[in-house]
Amino acid sequence: MNLTCSTCPVKEHAACAVLTPEERDAMAAAGRTRTLKRGEMLFAAGDEDAACATLLSGALKVSAVDVEGNEQILALVHPAGFIGELFAPFAHHDVVALTESRLCTFAKADIERAIEDYPALARALLRRSQADLLATRTLLELTGHASAEARLAALLHDFAQAASDTSCHPAKRFDLPLTRGEIANMLGLTIETVSRKLGELEGTGAIQREGKRGIIIRDLELLQDISGR
């Protein structure tokens, strides 16, 4: 399916937002949309010809699997996020859909050509790479030094921010894209600790749980205080 930029849900936030309407239309002619089911893989470790993609809706995880088959979640990709190593394969990382996800995909050669043709796009992608690196460093710092409660509060805060339509205010309600097991994996905790700390955060009035995955932010300032965000 060819792309239609006018109806893109992340057109104001994706890297291609820096392009003129004419430039975006030219890029769209080379792109395709793709839908992944939960658990479906976008890229596998070692893919030499992996496409590049912008996430339109849903959520993705970037993970590595060790020799014993244990998975480590390294990063999450939220709507408007860009995924794809432009000049090297995913030597060690899998990219998998956490929920049903829609993506705007381009062949690596088409992205490389667009970077040469549109310097503004190259700068936008560089800024996103820098932001992703900062997020990775923040996660490492969080899992290395923060308390279990602070780790979970920070992750919930980040989920709320990712679910928002604006960068000014986090969403008041969202669905967790990760299972409790995946949250435990990502934060270096046990499933039991994640469940207990969710209950404690609810007890403080910072959040309210709704169903199996729904989270309502009741006191954003308190959640930020607990998380250190």
Secondary structure, 3 states (H helix, E strand, C coil): CCCCHHHCCCCCCCHHHHCCHHHHHHHHCCCEEEEECCCCEEECCCCCCCCEEEEEECCEEEEEECCCCCEEEEEEECCCCEECCCCCCCCCCEEEECCCEEEEEECHHHHHHHHHHCHHHHHHHHHHHHHHHHHHHHHHHHHHHCCHHHHHHHHHHHHHHHHCCCCCCCCCEEECCCCHHHHHHHHCCCHHHHHHHHHHHHHHCCEEEECCCEEEECCHHHHHHHHCC
